[in-house]
Amino acid sequence: MDMGNQHPNISRLQEIQKEVKSIEPQVVGFSGLSDDKNYKKLERMLMRQLFEIDSVDTEGKGDIQQARKRAAQETERLLKELEQNANHPHRLEIQTIFREAQALVREQIVPFYSGGSRVGEEFEEGLQDVVLRLTHVKTGGKVSLRKARHRTLTKICAVQEIIEDCVKRQPSLPLSEDTHPSVAKINCVMCEVNKARGTLIALLMDVASNETCKHLSCVLSGMIADLDALDVCGRTEIRNYRREVVEDINKLLRYLDLEEEADSTHAFDLGQNQSILKIEKVLKRMREIKNELLQAQNPPELYLSAKTELQALIGQLDEVSPEKNPCIREARRRAVIAVQTLITHIDLKEALEKRKSFVCEEHPSHKAIWAVLGHLSEILGEVLLFDGNRTDKNYIRLEELLTKQLLALDAVDPQGEEQCKAARKQAVKLAQNILSFLDLKSDEWEY
């Protein structure tokens, strides 16, 4: 279209659309809640654009009416997406879990930094449970949910690190104050650092009512300045002590940058993370080995080489660094289970092949257990190929088949035979492991 001949009102609508388009990335990536300041800001910006669009006079012309309608629809779509991001059920789930962590911090951390001896195991276990549950929150690949989960996990993991580091140093101060007058001042600063840890945790967990990150940063920077001004008279042990305290303060300062880093980086997007890429490479090779086994005319010939390579893949997964990220740790755990399950399938197939040459009389209970193992081998082969969710008919069918085999094992009477009891116990464990693996494959988890 010749821009020189375009109606001024259409040009104005196009300008508004450009402004709306510039807001879109902020809306798509919004990971907060509807009472956040940023939510209100984005909502006002979009409403302002809607008012601007509404004020454009169409002059009864169809092309202007259509342009205004398109601009309004696009703006309303972003308003709706903003509201959905803030009120998504999984976003609210993340917030509910985070509130539980906040309650733990209020109960346990405040007494700890007010003279308590140490954080209790109950608190550490509670925090770890929160991390585990957050790791399993489904995001469906949605940027806003991935950001919210990553930010929340980052905060809680930071709290865990701060507490672990503090507990390690808690028993006693490194140097006696009789060593040198400067030591008393360093010890005094160290006590203030401990208090600052409590304040930092409160800030990270949004339970600090009378403190800000900016003020705490100034306080910590002032401590470093005070330490730098101390005269240690060339004493190496005092200089080293001071350096350790300064390092502690610098660690705390780095934690204050977590919020800014969450907004300025794509750390929440693990698709390009090196550890995840290594895990995906291992899983790709595992799938290739699985397909080779299933398509082979004579699978037993491949069992030895396949198991050797699969064991090597587990070794590669052991070397993958979780980078203090619970989602990477969970991805690695799931990959290890997947590889181990394929090895179990091969082991079971081998055992069943060897049994074919077994001609001696055997206990009826043993025979019944082997019959169940044969069924489990076939079911496991199907589970390895399963690629659906828990609403699929095939999932329900496989679950019922496994339950049926568990009932069959329960009906086996070992008649006092210890070997039969042990064999039945192992078969039950195998069936339960297959059922757990089926659940793992179908829970739609993603990093």
Disulfide bonds with the S-S distance in Angstrom:
none
